[in-house]
Amino acid sequence: MVKNFNAEFDKLKIKFGYLNNSRLESPDLLALADLPSIEVLRSKLLGLLKAPSTKLVVLLNTPASQLARVLQAKADKGA
């Protein structure tokens, strides 16, 4: 938010800041401002945790769906 204000008005000059009793210089604060929000990081982590189970379900479902397509093709050809 401060970074957007700084880019728009060019009046605010951030020289340093503090995080957990550690002094951060301006480049460090700008790098910190570029990090995604906690909600974005949580959703990415959830996607990473969910991906293997999704791949497993698709892998287990593939032979059954292929068999169903073969049987349907045979039924369509016989009719």
Helices and strands as residue ranges (DSSP letters): H 2-9, E 16-19, E 22-25, H 26-33, H 38-78
